Structures are given as structure tokens and as C-alpha cells.
Amino acid sequence: MLLAIDVGNTNMSYGVFDGAELVQHVRTESVHNRTADEYAVLVRQMLELRGVDPGLIDGAILASVVPVLTDTVMQFVRTAFGCEPLVVGPGIKTGMSIRYENPREVGADRIVNAVAAYAWAKQGVIVVDFGTATTFDCVTPQGDYLGGVIAPGIQISAEALFARASRLHRVDIARPERVVGRNPVGSMQSGIVYGHASLVDGLCARLKDELDYPCRVLATGGHAALISPETTAIEHVDDHLTLTGLQLLYARNESP
């Protein structure tokens, strides 16, 4: 079985694949000062609680946007599962031409998402990833990674509002009953949720206008389920898109 690891700024996701099937998924916080041994114990125990035998994991792949955690994760995989992880980066076979000005400057997670999204759409596609940042990645009908947009994520935007406006207190990020808020909580929730949904619709419209091909729109990430229903642009949500992309890349690099 394969262990796929997505190392993000806020959370780390771990997916266990049996062939192409995702059989289990767990998540931890991205803690910079946690040791490799601590991660090894934690992840093994979490998988065992979900009914996964760690001894059956014989391969691993990771994509990291947190350089200080990359070596720690590689070491914990060696310790916990006794295999050398494949790291998404320069030299890996993606099957996708990167048309960014400097391909090395594209986040590993964005390439992984693009690979999985193109496998889903089989045509031009825009991937919206609701992570620490909200990113928009464009893939051509030929399967080339073109580039995209990086915007402040919904949590970052909300935290900035709470921190800088002294009379506004922290609220849950949730869909309000109406757009017109009748109290501070409803007003902030409307601005956070519907404002971000409008950002998505607006940017997707501008991207489609600039691209010279029709494309589908796919969403993933922590707030995708909350924001996507409030948009008109997003067609489909895949919570495990990055993990699926990692499995595809592992198969492309490890197959004879």
C-alpha cells in the first residue's frame, strides 16, 4: 500500500492507497517543532485506529510547501514505515509540461492538483484550492500547466479582520441566513463567506475571458464545501484531490 502525504502550511494530510483506491485518510496539524519520531508515533497510531496495518505500507510520496518540515517528514516515513519517500520536486515525472516562467517557483501542491484535475476533466480546467491561500491553477486542453492566481485564504482574511478591527470580535466561519446582516456576527459572516464566493466567481470569469479555450472548474481544500455552493463557477468538489494527484504521480514514477 501507498502512503501519500500533503504537507501544507496549516495541516498535513495522509492518504493510504490500495492501488488507485483511497482506503483511509487522516490529518494532523503542521507543527514545525515536532520531531520525526513524534510524527512517526502519531501517524502510525492514527492509522491503526482507522484499521490500517502500518506494516502493509511499502511506498510513500509527499508534496510539501513547508521546506522546514520536508526533511522531518522524510525521516519519519523512513522510521515509521521503512521506505524511502518520493518527493514531488524538480526531476519528478509529472506527465505535464510546466509553462510557468520559472517552473521551480510553482508550489508542489499546485502541480499535484493540476495533474489530478486534468485526469478528472480531460480538457482545459481551473483548479480552485481553498487552503491557507486560495489558489487558482489553469491547465490547458493539452494538459500543460499554464499558471494561475494566488489570493489570501478565507481564514487569513477573517483573522486580519478580527485582529485589525477593535470592535469586531471573532466569529465562526459559517454560512449566514441572509446576505444583509442584521447584527455584527451575521454581517461579518456574510462578508467572509459571500465575499469569498464572489471573489471565486469574479476571478474564474476573468480567467475564462483570458484563456482561449473552454474549461471546467474543480475545487478542493478545507473550505471548499462551504464556499462552493455559494458560487456559480465551481462545478465539482473533490476533498482528496491532492492525495489523488500524489497517487497518480507515484504510479508514473515507480511503474516499470
Stockholm file with secondary structure:
# STOCKHOLM 1.0

chainA/1-256         MLLAIDVGNTNMSYGVFDGAELVQHVRTESVHNRTADEYAVLVRQMLELRGVDPGLIDGAILASVVPVLTDTVMQFVRTAFGCEPLVVGPGIKTGMSIRYENPREVGADRIVNAVAAYAWAKQGVIVVDFGTATTFDCVTPQGDYLGGVIAPGIQISAEALFARASRLHRVDIARPERVVGRNPVGSMQSGIVYGHASLVDGLCARLKDELDYPCRVLATGGHAALISPETTAIEHVDDHLTLTGLQLLYARNESP
#=GR chainA/1-256 SS CEEEEEECSSEEEEEEEETTEEEEEEEEECCTTCCHHHHHHHHHHHHHHTTCCGGGCCEEEEEESCHHHHHHHHHHHHHHHSSCCEECSTTCCCSSCBCSSSGGGSCHHHHHHHHHHHHHHSSCEEEEEESSEEEEEEECTTSCEEEEEEEECHHHHHHHHHHHCTTCCCCCCCCCSCSSCSSHHHHHHHHHHHHHHHHHHHHHHHHHHHSSSCCEEEEEETTHHHHGGGCSSCCEECTTHHHHHHHHHHHHHHCC
#=GC SS_cons         CEEEEEECSSEEEEEEEETTEEEEEEEEECCTTCCHHHHHHHHHHHHHHTTCCGGGCCEEEEEESCHHHHHHHHHHHHHHHSSCCEECSTTCCCSSCBCSSSGGGSCHHHHHHHHHHHHHHSSCEEEEEESSEEEEEEECTTSCEEEEEEEECHHHHHHHHHHHCTTCCCCCCCCCSCSSCSSHHHHHHHHHHHHHHHHHHHHHHHHHHHSSSCCEEEEEETTHHHHGGGCSSCCEECTTHHHHHHHHHHHHHHCC
//
